[in-house]
Amino acid sequence: MKKEFFILMAGFFMLAFTVGLKEGQYLVNGQGIIPGNSIEEVSFQHVTITDKFWRPKIDNNRLAGIRSALKEASHDIDNFDIAAGKKKGKHAGSGGSDSNVFKIIQGAAYSLNDTPDKALKATIDSLIDRIVAAQQPDGYLSTYWTVNDLSKRWSDIASGHELYCAGHLFEAAAAYYQVTGKRKLLDAAIRYADLIYSTFGHHKRLEVPGHEEIELALYKLYKVTGEEKYLELSSYFVDERGDPGRMAADRITPPDHDPNANTPHRWRPPSYMQDHLPVTQQFYAVGHAVRATYLYTAMADLSMETKSSKYLPPMDSIWNDIVGKKLYITGGIGTRQFHNEGFGSAYLLPNDQAYCETCSSIGFIFWNRKMSLLTGDAKYADLLELTMYNAAIAGVSLSGDRFFYTNPLESKGKTMRQPWDDPPCCPTNMVRFLPEIGSTIYGKRDKEIFINQFIANEANIHIGNQDISLKMDTDYPWEGSVSLEIDPETPVDIALHIRIPGWARGELLPDGLYHYVGNETNPGKEIILKVNGRTIQKIELEKGYAVIKRKWKKGDKVELDLPMLIRLVAGNTKLKDTHGKLVIMRGPLVYCIEETDNKLYFENDKDAYMVSSALKVKYRNDLLDGVVTIEGTAFEPTKKSKVDITAIPYYAWCNRELGQMKVWLPFQLK
């Protein structure tokens, strides 16, 4: 009864706040959002990365990461030959093993768009032949049930991963077709999607997948094929979650039951897979974090495509719940509290027990990318940046072929990255994530171009009935200087929206979970924005973007200079695990200290040391493929002893030898 009253009152207040808004508009953080006015993403296919920071990572991913993954996934690949009757044997791995192969193909497609690679292309073409050979006459394509017992297909939608694997097939097929123009895998995906459409939905099988993924993948398939039924099926799988009628029919405890309790006929509680309430009534982040972020990404996709605002209230509330109560300073999500690879209780973020699965960081980036386009609010691009430069790329070694499944913020030195995991969802997610980062940089709408991320590149954007060439140069994240050359075919009136990062404006994240306590170098330095060498005296911001409206012509140049200060970050007083400690940040990067650089600090009682706030920056070309380190001194007050310390970017830890690591450090402020 209390829950029903709460939902009723929430609806009342929501109605009160939206009075006076335009039709189809919803109030998000005090600002009216109309999904029909969303921003169009500029695809990686129109962006060439030249960046000194990201280019080596993308190249290593193609040369080492993808090739290593293909080798490690050999048993998963063999499953297709067994399913096709070309090889004898038992199925290796779980019901989700097919997804590993599909994600590698997706990553290879993105890489082939970036850099021609005849050997890799031939390998993937051959692999696609083997996959298609395993497809059943009616379109079904799942090696697990084909090999084990085809009569039991669709018998375990909650945990069998059939629809999850189907989603990754659809994503891979769409990507490979977009890049190469080849339809073989796409046609197989269409046949399978048609079978799923004929099987699931209203007046059909009323079920939803236990692991969200197919929802966002169906949207991508729809965008490639133009088939409305795929959009319809995506909407069904989203809207059917938490449906009381379906759950009652399945004799499953209704959604107002304790979401953390197991229920009959379920391998996990409904909240684990965000199936405890209809999505329009979900206002808090619960359950498995990867599943959740994939679901929220699909909700954002559907909002933009259908121009409906019904998903905006839950997405806004859930995002604020995560950012204000359940987010690590690295941008990672998920703790070990409920042993569910997911969200824990509010303000419970233990550093050594951080789960921060690499997949969840990538999923979180997917969602924030879509929210940035949907709302035009820089806070989503800010959070994407934080996660991308810290929690996400910490999941892969500098060599590109070793991976973390979890990403703690404190380590006793007992783990190293591995070439493969069980399950290997994180390695295969990483190899498809890195070569597509070009899609995070730009957005466009009418006669507007949005600069979301600062990554050196050359791009071509079609807008205003002409192509506009852009060239961005920067040494970000080491330096804060960014230059952008604009080269339209003919002079054109365009509004350029340039994100001014929250960290540069002294605002780390909204909702006060973390906050700055001091700037340590050049504290008087300000943000400088120039057009053709002339400084803009007063930078006007719209939703975190500096907006420059003018008629642009060939050779025009915009320069942005951001203050790359050393900043010390404190946690909310409700965060027990950060009491008395601070984090070192510079630009978008979170720093840590690692045992290999700080042996004396870790050999002694490290918790007794107080780090001095007198810190200095040093660029080390000889260290970790070139990094900016932060150096200082730590004191042991009672013994009056001191040791030198060196902090490195968090993403680069554990690339040399086994050793301890810490992000949050006791500090002695001046």
C-alpha positions as CSV (number, residue, x, y, z in Angstrom):
1,M,0.0,0.0,0.0
2,K,2.9,2.4,0.8
3,K,4.5,1.7,-2.6
4,E,1.2,2.3,-4.4
5,F,0.9,5.6,-2.5
6,F,4.4,6.6,-3.4
7,I,3.9,5.9,-7.1
8,L,0.6,7.9,-7.1
9,M,2.2,10.9,-5.4
10,A,5.3,10.7,-7.7
11,G,2.9,10.8,-10.7
12,F,1.1,13.8,-9.2
13,F,4.2,15.8,-8.7
14,M,5.5,14.8,-12.2
15,L,2.2,16.1,-13.7
16,A,2.5,19.3,-11.7
17,F,6.0,19.9,-12.9
18,T,5.2,19.3,-16.6
19,V,2.2,21.7,-16.7
20,G,2.9,24.4,-19.3
21,L,5.4,22.3,-21.3
22,K,4.9,21.8,-25.0
23,E,3.3,18.6,-26.2
24,G,5.7,15.7,-26.1
25,Q,8.1,17.7,-23.9
26,Y,9.4,16.5,-20.5
27,L,11.2,18.4,-17.7
28,V,14.6,17.1,-17.0
29,N,16.6,18.8,-14.3
30,G,14.5,22.0,-14.8
31,Q,15.0,22.0,-18.6
32,G,12.4,21.0,-21.2
33,I,13.4,18.1,-23.4
34,I,11.7,17.2,-26.6
35,P,12.9,13.8,-28.0
36,G,12.1,14.9,-31.5
37,N,14.7,17.6,-31.3
38,S,17.5,15.1,-30.6
39,I,21.0,15.3,-32.0
40,E,22.3,13.0,-34.7
41,E,25.4,11.1,-34.1
42,V,28.3,11.6,-36.5
43,S,29.4,8.0,-37.2
44,F,33.0,6.7,-36.8
45,Q,32.8,6.1,-40.5
46,H,33.1,9.8,-41.1
47,V,35.9,10.3,-38.5
48,T,39.6,9.4,-38.8
49,I,41.4,9.2,-35.5
50,T,44.9,10.8,-35.6
51,D,45.2,11.2,-31.8
52,K,48.5,10.4,-30.1
53,F,46.7,9.0,-27.1
54,W,44.0,6.9,-28.8
55,R,45.7,6.0,-32.1
56,P,48.1,3.5,-30.5
57,K,45.3,1.9,-28.6
58,I,43.2,1.5,-31.7
59,D,46.1,0.0,-33.7
60,N,47.1,-2.4,-30.8
61,N,43.5,-3.5,-30.7
62,R,43.5,-4.4,-34.4
63,L,47.0,-6.0,-34.4
64,A,46.9,-7.7,-31.1
65,G,43.6,-7.5,-29.3
66,I,41.3,-8.8,-32.1
67,R,43.8,-11.4,-33.3
68,S,44.3,-12.6,-29.7
69,A,40.6,-12.8,-29.2
70,L,40.1,-14.9,-32.3
71,K,42.7,-17.3,-31.1
72,E,41.3,-17.5,-27.6
73,A,37.8,-18.0,-28.9
74,S,38.7,-21.0,-31.1
75,H,36.4,-23.3,-29.1
76,D,33.6,-20.9,-29.4
77,I,34.2,-20.8,-33.2
78,D,34.4,-24.6,-33.4
79,N,30.8,-24.7,-31.9
80,F,29.5,-23.4,-35.2
81,D,31.3,-26.2,-37.1
82,I,29.8,-28.7,-34.8
83,A,26.3,-27.2,-35.1
84,A,26.7,-27.3,-38.9
85,G,27.7,-31.0,-38.8
86,K,31.1,-30.3,-40.2
87,K,32.9,-31.4,-37.1
88,K,32.2,-33.9,-34.3
89,G,32.3,-33.0,-30.7
90,K,30.5,-31.5,-27.7
91,H,29.5,-27.9,-27.3
92,A,32.2,-25.9,-25.5
93,G,31.2,-23.1,-23.1
94,S,27.9,-21.7,-22.1
95,G,24.7,-20.6,-23.8
96,G,26.3,-17.2,-24.2
97,S,29.5,-18.4,-26.1
98,D,28.2,-17.4,-29.5
99,S,28.2,-13.7,-28.4
100,N,32.0,-13.8,-28.0
101,V,32.4,-14.5,-31.7
102,F,29.9,-11.9,-32.8
103,K,31.5,-9.1,-30.8
104,I,34.9,-9.9,-32.3
105,I,33.4,-9.6,-35.8
106,Q,31.8,-6.3,-34.8
107,G,35.2,-5.0,-33.6
108,A,36.9,-6.3,-36.7
109,A,34.3,-4.4,-38.9
110,Y,35.0,-1.1,-37.1
111,S,38.8,-1.7,-37.4
112,L,38.5,-2.5,-41.2
113,N,36.7,0.8,-41.7
114,D,39.6,2.5,-40.0
115,T,42.5,0.6,-41.5
116,P,42.4,-1.8,-44.5
117,D,43.7,-5.2,-43.4
118,K,43.4,-8.0,-46.0
119,A,44.4,-10.8,-43.7
120,L,41.9,-9.8,-41.0
121,K,39.1,-9.3,-43.6
122,A,39.8,-12.7,-45.1
123,T,39.7,-14.3,-41.6
124,I,36.3,-12.7,-40.8
125,D,34.8,-13.6,-44.2
126,S,35.8,-17.2,-43.6
127,L,34.4,-17.0,-40.1
128,I,31.1,-15.7,-41.4
129,D,30.8,-18.6,-43.8
130,R,31.1,-21.0,-40.8
131,I,28.5,-19.1,-38.8
132,V,26.0,-19.1,-41.6
133,A,26.5,-22.8,-42.2
134,A,25.2,-23.5,-38.7
135,Q,21.9,-21.6,-39.2
136,Q,18.8,-23.8,-39.2
137,P,16.3,-23.7,-42.2
138,D,13.8,-21.6,-40.2
139,G,16.5,-19.0,-39.3
140,Y,17.4,-20.2,-35.8
141,L,21.0,-19.7,-34.9
142,S,22.3,-20.8,-31.5
143,T,25.0,-23.3,-31.3
144,Y,24.2,-24.3,-27.7
145,W,20.8,-25.7,-28.3
146,T,21.5,-26.9,-31.9
147,V,24.4,-29.1,-30.6
148,N,22.8,-30.2,-27.3
149,D,19.1,-30.6,-28.0
150,L,17.3,-28.4,-30.6
151,S,13.9,-29.4,-29.2
152,K,14.7,-27.4,-26.0
153,R,15.3,-24.1,-27.8
154,W,13.5,-21.1,-26.1
155,S,13.2,-23.2,-23.0
156,D,15.3,-21.0,-20.8
157,I,14.8,-17.4,-21.9
158,A,15.8,-16.1,-18.5
159,S,19.3,-17.5,-18.3
160,G,19.9,-19.3,-21.6
161,H,21.2,-16.2,-23.4
162,E,19.7,-17.1,-26.8
163,L,18.2,-13.6,-27.3
164,Y,21.4,-12.0,-25.9
165,C,23.5,-13.8,-28.5
166,A,21.0,-12.9,-31.2
167,G,21.4,-9.3,-30.2
168,H,25.2,-9.5,-30.7
169,L,24.7,-11.2,-34.0
170,F,22.5,-8.3,-35.2
171,E,25.0,-5.7,-34.1
172,A,27.9,-7.6,-35.8
173,A,25.9,-8.1,-39.0
174,A,24.9,-4.4,-39.1
175,A,28.4,-3.3,-38.6
176,Y,30.0,-5.6,-41.1
177,Y,27.4,-4.6,-43.7
178,Q,27.9,-0.9,-43.1
179,V,31.7,-1.1,-43.4
180,T,32.1,-3.7,-46.2
181,G,28.7,-3.8,-48.0
182,K,28.6,-7.5,-47.7
183,R,25.2,-9.0,-46.9
184,K,25.9,-12.6,-46.0
185,L,25.9,-12.1,-42.2
186,L,23.2,-9.4,-42.4
187,D,20.9,-11.8,-44.4
188,A,21.4,-14.5,-41.7
189,A,20.6,-11.9,-39.0
190,I,17.5,-10.9,-40.8
191,R,16.3,-14.5,-41.0
192,Y,16.9,-15.0,-37.3
193,A,15.3,-11.7,-36.4
194,D,12.2,-12.6,-38.5
195,L,12.0,-15.9,-36.6
196,I,12.2,-14.1,-33.2
197,Y,9.6,-11.6,-34.3
198,S,7.2,-14.5,-35.2
199,T,7.8,-16.1,-31.9
200,F,7.8,-13.3,-29.3
201,G,5.4,-10.4,-28.7
202,H,1.8,-9.6,-28.0
203,H,-0.4,-12.6,-28.6
204,K,2.7,-14.7,-28.9
205,R,5.3,-15.8,-26.3
206,L,5.1,-13.2,-23.5
207,E,8.7,-13.4,-22.3
208,V,11.7,-11.1,-22.1
209,P,15.4,-12.0,-22.2
210,G,17.2,-12.5,-18.9
211,H,20.1,-10.4,-20.3
212,E,19.2,-7.3,-22.1
213,E,21.0,-6.7,-25.4
214,I,18.7,-7.6,-28.2
215,E,16.7,-4.4,-27.5
216,L,19.4,-2.1,-28.6
217,A,20.6,-4.5,-31.3
218,L,17.1,-4.7,-32.9
219,Y,17.2,-0.9,-33.1
220,K,20.5,-1.0,-35.0
221,L,19.0,-3.7,-37.3
222,Y,16.0,-1.5,-37.9
223,K,18.3,1.5,-38.8
224,V,20.2,-0.6,-41.4
225,T,17.2,-2.4,-42.9
226,G,14.3,0.1,-42.4
227,E,12.1,-2.8,-41.2
228,E,9.6,-1.3,-38.7
229,K,8.9,-4.7,-37.2
230,Y,12.4,-4.7,-35.6
231,L,11.6,-1.4,-33.9
232,E,8.3,-2.8,-32.8
233,L,10.0,-5.9,-31.3
234,S,12.6,-3.8,-29.6
235,S,9.8,-1.7,-28.0
236,Y,8.0,-4.9,-26.9
237,F,11.0,-6.4,-25.1
238,V,11.5,-3.1,-23.3
239,D,7.9,-2.5,-22.4
240,E,7.1,-6.1,-21.4
241,R,9.6,-6.0,-18.5
242,G,7.9,-6.1,-15.2
243,D,4.5,-6.8,-16.7
244,P,2.2,-8.0,-13.9
245,G,0.0,-10.1,-16.2
246,R,2.9,-12.0,-17.6
247,M,4.5,-12.6,-14.3
248,A,1.2,-13.8,-12.7
249,A,0.7,-16.1,-15.6
250,D,4.2,-17.5,-15.0
251,R,3.4,-18.0,-11.3
252,I,6.1,-15.5,-10.5
253,T,5.9,-13.3,-7.4
254,P,4.5,-9.9,-8.5
255,P,6.7,-6.9,-8.9
256,D,5.8,-5.3,-5.5
257,H,7.6,-8.2,-3.8
258,D,11.0,-7.6,-2.2
259,P,13.2,-7.1,-5.3
260,N,16.2,-8.7,-3.6
261,A,14.3,-12.0,-2.8
262,N,14.4,-15.0,-5.1
263,T,11.1,-16.1,-6.6
264,P,9.8,-19.5,-7.9
265,H,10.8,-20.4,-11.4
266,R,13.6,-17.8,-11.4
267,W,17.3,-18.4,-11.2
268,R,17.7,-14.8,-10.0
269,P,15.3,-12.2,-8.5
270,P,13.4,-10.1,-11.0
271,S,15.3,-7.0,-10.1
272,Y,18.6,-8.6,-11.2
273,M,17.4,-8.3,-14.8
274,Q,15.3,-5.1,-14.3
275,D,12.1,-7.1,-14.5
276,H,10.6,-6.2,-11.1
277,L,8.6,-3.3,-12.4
278,P,7.5,-1.9,-15.8
279,V,10.4,0.3,-17.0
280,T,8.2,3.5,-16.8
281,Q,8.0,2.8,-13.0
282,Q,11.7,2.1,-12.4
283,F,13.3,5.1,-10.8
284,Y,16.4,3.5,-9.1
285,A,19.3,1.6,-10.5
286,V,19.1,-2.0,-9.3
287,G,20.4,-5.4,-10.5
288,H,23.1,-6.4,-12.9
289,A,24.8,-3.3,-14.2
290,V,25.6,-4.5,-17.7
291,R,22.0,-5.7,-18.2
292,A,20.8,-2.3,-16.9
293,T,22.9,-0.1,-19.1
294,Y,22.0,-2.0,-22.2
295,L,18.4,-1.6,-21.3
296,Y,18.7,2.1,-20.7
297,T,20.6,2.5,-24.0
298,A,17.7,0.9,-25.8
299,M,15.3,3.2,-24.0
300,A,17.2,6.2,-25.2
301,D,17.3,4.8,-28.7
302,L,13.5,4.3,-28.7
303,S,13.0,7.8,-27.3
304,M,14.9,9.4,-30.1
305,E,13.3,7.3,-32.8
306,T,9.7,7.4,-31.7
307,K,9.9,11.0,-30.3
308,S,8.1,9.7,-27.2
309,S,8.9,11.1,-23.7
310,K,7.6,8.2,-21.7
311,Y,11.1,6.8,-20.9
312,L,12.6,10.2,-19.9
313,P,11.3,10.3,-16.3
314,P,12.8,6.9,-15.3
315,M,16.0,7.4,-17.2
316,D,16.5,10.8,-15.6
317,S,15.8,9.5,-12.1
318,I,18.0,6.4,-12.6
319,W,20.9,8.4,-14.0
320,N,20.7,10.8,-11.0
321,D,20.5,7.8,-8.6
322,I,23.7,6.4,-10.1
323,V,25.7,9.6,-10.4
324,G,24.6,10.9,-7.0
325,K,24.8,7.6,-4.9
326,K,26.3,4.7,-6.8
327,L,29.2,5.8,-9.0
328,Y,32.9,5.3,-8.4
329,I,35.2,8.3,-9.0
330,T,36.7,6.4,-12.0
331,G,33.2,6.4,-13.7
332,G,32.9,2.7,-12.9
333,I,29.7,1.1,-11.6
334,G,28.9,-2.0,-9.6
335,T,30.1,-3.4,-6.3
336,R,30.4,-6.9,-4.8
337,Q,27.7,-6.2,-2.2
338,F,25.0,-8.5,-3.5
339,H,27.3,-10.8,-5.6
340,N,25.3,-9.8,-8.6
341,E,27.9,-7.8,-10.7
342,G,25.6,-4.9,-10.1
343,F,24.4,-1.9,-8.2
344,G,24.6,-1.9,-4.4
345,S,23.1,0.2,-1.7
346,A,23.4,4.0,-1.9
347,Y,26.7,5.4,-0.8
348,L,28.3,2.0,-0.3
349,L,31.3,2.1,-2.6
350,P,34.2,0.1,-1.1
351,N,37.4,0.6,-3.0
352,D,38.9,-2.9,-2.7
353,Q,35.5,-4.5,-3.3
354,A,34.7,-2.4,-6.4
355,Y,33.4,-4.6,-9.1
356,C,33.3,-2.0,-11.9
357,E,33.1,-4.7,-14.6
358,T,34.7,-3.6,-17.8
359,C,31.5,-4.4,-19.7
360,S,29.4,-2.2,-17.4
361,S,31.7,0.7,-18.0
362,I,31.3,0.2,-21.7
363,G,27.6,-0.1,-21.3
364,F,27.5,3.0,-19.2
365,I,29.4,4.8,-22.0
366,F,26.8,3.6,-24.6
367,W,24.0,5.0,-22.5
368,N,25.6,8.3,-21.8
369,R,26.4,8.7,-25.4
370,K,22.8,8.3,-26.3
371,M,21.6,10.6,-23.5
372,S,24.0,13.3,-24.7
373,L,22.4,13.1,-28.2
374,L,18.9,12.9,-26.7
375,T,19.2,16.0,-24.5
376,G,22.0,18.1,-25.8
377,D,23.3,18.3,-22.2
378,A,27.1,18.2,-21.7
379,K,26.8,16.5,-18.3
380,Y,26.3,13.2,-20.2
381,A,29.4,13.8,-22.3
382,D,31.3,14.7,-19.2
383,L,30.5,11.4,-17.6
384,L,31.2,9.5,-20.8
385,E,34.7,11.1,-20.7
386,L,35.3,10.3,-17.1
387,T,34.3,6.6,-17.6
388,M,36.1,6.3,-21.0
389,Y,39.5,7.6,-19.8
390,N,39.5,5.8,-16.5
391,A,37.2,2.8,-15.7
392,A,36.8,1.6,-19.3
393,I,40.4,1.6,-20.7
394,A,41.8,0.3,-17.4
395,G,40.2,-2.9,-18.6
396,V,42.8,-3.4,-21.3
397,S,46.6,-3.6,-21.2
398,L,48.7,-1.1,-23.1
399,S,49.7,-4.0,-25.4
400,G,46.0,-4.4,-26.3
401,D,45.7,-8.2,-25.6
402,R,45.3,-8.6,-21.9
403,F,42.1,-7.7,-19.9
404,F,40.6,-7.0,-16.6
405,Y,37.1,-8.3,-15.8
406,T,36.8,-6.2,-12.7
407,N,38.5,-2.9,-11.9
408,P,39.0,-2.2,-8.2
409,L,40.2,1.1,-6.8
410,E,42.5,-0.6,-4.4
411,S,44.5,-3.8,-4.8
412,K,46.7,-5.9,-2.6
413,G,48.7,-6.9,-5.7
414,K,47.4,-10.4,-6.4
415,T,45.8,-9.9,-9.8
416,M,47.0,-9.2,-13.3
417,R,45.2,-8.8,-16.6
418,Q,44.5,-12.0,-18.5
419,P,44.3,-12.8,-22.2
420,W,40.9,-14.3,-21.7
421,D,38.2,-14.6,-19.0
422,D,35.4,-17.0,-18.1
423,P,33.1,-15.7,-19.4
424,P,35.1,-13.6,-21.9
425,C,32.5,-10.9,-22.3
426,C,34.9,-8.1,-21.2
427,P,37.8,-8.9,-23.7
428,T,35.3,-9.1,-26.6
429,N,33.5,-6.0,-25.5
430,M,36.7,-4.1,-25.4
431,V,37.8,-5.1,-28.9
432,R,34.6,-3.7,-30.3
433,F,34.6,-0.6,-28.2
434,L,38.0,0.9,-29.0
435,P,37.7,1.2,-32.8
436,E,34.4,2.9,-32.6
437,I,35.3,5.8,-30.3
438,G,35.2,8.1,-33.3
439,S,31.4,8.1,-32.8
440,T,31.7,9.8,-29.5
441,I,33.3,13.0,-30.8
442,Y,30.7,14.9,-32.9
443,G,27.0,15.4,-33.2
444,K,24.8,17.4,-35.6
445,R,21.4,18.9,-35.6
446,D,19.9,21.3,-38.3
447,K,22.6,23.9,-38.6
448,E,24.4,22.9,-35.4
449,I,27.6,20.9,-34.8
450,F,28.4,19.6,-31.3
451,I,32.0,19.0,-30.2
452,N,31.6,16.3,-27.4
453,Q,35.1,14.9,-27.0
454,F,38.6,16.1,-27.5
455,I,40.3,13.5,-29.7
456,A,42.6,14.5,-32.6
457,N,40.9,13.6,-35.8
458,E,39.9,14.5,-39.3
459,A,36.1,14.4,-40.0
460,N,33.6,15.1,-42.7
461,I,30.2,16.2,-41.7
462,H,27.3,16.7,-44.1
463,I,25.1,19.6,-42.9
464,G,23.4,22.5,-44.5
465,N,23.4,20.9,-48.0
466,Q,27.2,20.7,-48.0
467,D,30.1,18.8,-46.6
468,I,32.1,20.5,-43.9
469,S,35.6,19.2,-43.2
470,L,36.9,19.4,-39.6
471,K,40.4,18.9,-38.3
472,M,41.0,18.7,-34.6
473,D,44.5,18.8,-33.1
474,T,45.3,18.2,-29.4
475,D,47.6,16.5,-27.0
476,Y,44.6,15.8,-24.7
477,P,44.4,14.4,-22.0
478,W,48.0,15.5,-21.2
479,E,47.5,19.1,-22.4
480,G,44.4,21.3,-22.4
481,S,45.0,23.0,-25.8
482,V,42.5,22.0,-28.6
483,S,42.4,23.5,-32.0
484,L,39.7,23.0,-34.6
485,E,39.9,24.0,-38.2
486,I,36.6,24.4,-40.0
487,D,36.6,24.0,-43.8
488,P,33.1,24.3,-45.4
489,E,32.7,24.0,-49.2
490,T,31.1,27.5,-49.2
491,P,30.5,30.0,-46.3
492,V,27.8,28.7,-44.1
493,D,25.9,29.8,-41.0
494,I,26.5,27.2,-38.3
495,A,26.3,27.2,-34.5
496,L,29.3,25.4,-33.1
497,H,28.6,23.9,-29.6
498,I,31.9,23.2,-27.8
499,R,31.8,21.2,-24.6
500,I,33.5,23.0,-21.7
501,P,34.2,20.0,-19.4
502,G,32.7,20.2,-15.9
503,W,36.2,19.5,-14.4
504,A,37.5,22.6,-16.1
505,R,34.6,24.7,-14.6
506,G,35.2,23.3,-11.1
507,E,32.2,21.0,-11.3
508,L,33.2,17.4,-11.2
509,L,29.8,15.7,-11.2
510,P,26.3,16.8,-10.3
511,D,24.6,15.9,-7.0
512,G,27.6,16.3,-4.8
513,L,28.9,12.7,-4.6
514,Y,32.4,14.0,-5.2
515,H,33.8,17.5,-5.0
516,Y,37.1,19.4,-5.5
517,V,38.9,20.7,-2.4
518,G,41.7,22.6,-4.1
519,N,43.6,23.5,-7.3
520,E,47.3,23.0,-6.9
521,T,49.0,24.4,-10.0
522,N,48.4,27.7,-11.7
523,P,45.2,28.3,-9.7
524,G,44.5,31.5,-11.5
525,K,44.5,30.0,-15.0
526,E,41.2,30.4,-16.8
527,I,39.4,28.8,-19.8
528,I,40.3,30.6,-23.0
529,L,38.3,30.3,-26.2
530,K,39.4,32.0,-29.5
531,V,38.1,32.3,-33.0
532,N,40.7,33.1,-35.6
533,G,43.1,34.2,-32.9
534,R,40.6,36.6,-31.2
535,T,39.7,35.8,-27.6
536,I,36.0,35.6,-26.8
537,Q,35.8,37.8,-23.7
538,K,32.7,36.3,-22.2
539,I,32.0,32.6,-22.8
540,E,28.2,32.0,-22.9
541,L,27.2,28.4,-21.9
542,E,24.1,26.4,-23.0
543,K,23.8,23.1,-21.1
544,G,27.6,23.1,-20.6
545,Y,28.5,24.0,-24.2
546,A,30.1,27.2,-25.4
547,V,28.1,28.3,-28.4
548,I,29.7,30.2,-31.3
549,K,27.2,31.3,-34.0
550,R,28.7,32.8,-37.2
551,K,29.2,32.4,-40.9
552,W,32.1,29.9,-41.2
553,K,34.4,30.0,-44.2
554,K,37.5,28.0,-45.3
555,G,40.4,28.4,-43.0
556,D,38.5,29.4,-39.9
557,K,40.0,28.2,-36.7
558,V,38.7,27.7,-33.1
559,E,41.1,27.3,-30.2
560,L,40.2,26.1,-26.7
561,D,42.6,26.2,-23.8
562,L,41.6,24.3,-20.7
563,P,43.4,24.7,-17.4
564,M,45.1,21.3,-16.7
565,L,45.4,21.7,-13.0
566,I,46.2,19.1,-10.4
567,R,42.9,18.8,-8.5
568,L,42.2,17.0,-5.2
569,V,38.8,15.4,-4.9
570,A,36.9,14.5,-1.7
571,G,34.0,12.1,-1.4
572,N,30.6,12.8,0.1
573,T,30.5,12.5,3.9
574,K,28.1,9.5,3.4
575,L,30.8,7.6,1.6
576,K,32.4,5.7,4.4
577,D,35.3,4.3,2.4
578,T,36.6,7.8,1.4
579,H,36.7,9.4,4.9
580,G,39.9,11.2,5.5
581,K,41.2,10.5,1.9
582,L,41.4,12.3,-1.3
583,V,41.9,11.5,-5.0
584,I,44.4,13.1,-7.3
585,M,42.9,14.2,-10.7
586,R,44.3,16.1,-13.6
587,G,42.0,16.9,-16.5
588,P,39.7,13.9,-17.0
589,L,42.2,11.5,-15.5
590,V,42.1,9.8,-12.1
591,Y,45.5,9.0,-10.7
592,C,46.7,6.2,-8.4
593,I,49.9,5.1,-6.8
594,E,51.3,1.8,-7.6
595,E,53.8,-0.3,-5.6
596,T,56.4,-0.6,-8.4
597,D,56.9,3.2,-8.2
598,N,56.4,3.6,-4.5
599,K,58.0,0.6,-2.8
600,L,59.0,2.5,0.4
601,Y,55.4,3.8,0.8
602,F,53.9,0.3,0.5
603,E,56.6,-1.4,2.5
604,N,55.8,0.7,5.6
605,D,52.4,1.3,7.2
606,K,51.0,3.0,4.2
607,D,47.8,4.1,6.0
608,A,49.8,6.1,8.5
609,Y,51.3,8.3,5.7
610,M,49.8,11.6,4.8
611,V,50.5,12.9,1.3
612,S,51.5,16.5,1.0
613,S,49.3,18.6,-1.2
614,A,52.5,20.2,-2.7
615,L,52.4,18.2,-6.0
616,K,54.1,18.7,-9.3
617,V,53.6,17.4,-12.9
618,K,56.2,15.6,-14.9
619,Y,55.9,14.2,-18.4
620,R,57.6,10.8,-18.7
621,N,58.0,9.7,-22.3
622,D,59.9,6.6,-21.1
623,L,57.0,5.3,-18.9
624,L,53.9,3.4,-19.8
625,D,53.9,4.5,-23.5
626,G,54.3,8.1,-22.4
627,V,52.3,9.6,-19.4
628,V,52.1,12.6,-17.2
629,T,53.0,11.6,-13.7
630,I,52.3,13.5,-10.5
631,E,55.0,13.6,-7.9
632,G,55.1,14.6,-4.3
633,T,56.0,13.5,-0.8
634,A,54.2,11.5,1.9
635,F,54.9,12.0,5.6
636,E,54.6,9.7,8.6
637,P,53.7,12.3,11.3
638,T,54.6,10.3,14.4
639,K,58.0,9.1,13.2
640,K,58.6,12.3,11.2
641,S,59.8,10.2,8.3
642,K,58.9,10.9,4.6
643,V,59.0,9.1,1.3
644,D,58.7,10.3,-2.3
645,I,55.6,9.2,-4.2
646,T,54.8,9.0,-7.9
647,A,51.2,8.8,-9.1
648,I,50.3,7.5,-12.5
649,P,47.0,7.5,-14.4
650,Y,44.7,4.9,-13.1
651,Y,44.1,3.4,-16.5
652,A,47.8,2.5,-16.8
653,W,48.2,0.5,-13.6
654,C,49.2,-3.1,-13.6
655,N,51.1,-3.0,-16.9
656,R,54.5,-3.8,-15.4
657,E,54.5,-6.2,-12.5
658,L,52.4,-7.5,-9.7
659,G,52.0,-4.9,-7.0
660,Q,49.7,-3.0,-4.7
661,M,47.7,0.0,-5.8
662,K,45.6,2.7,-4.3
663,V,43.4,5.5,-5.7
664,W,42.2,7.1,-2.4
665,L,45.0,8.5,-0.3
666,P,45.3,10.2,3.1
667,F,46.3,13.8,2.5
668,Q,47.7,16.6,4.6
669,L,46.3,19.9,3.2
670,K,48.0,23.2,3.7
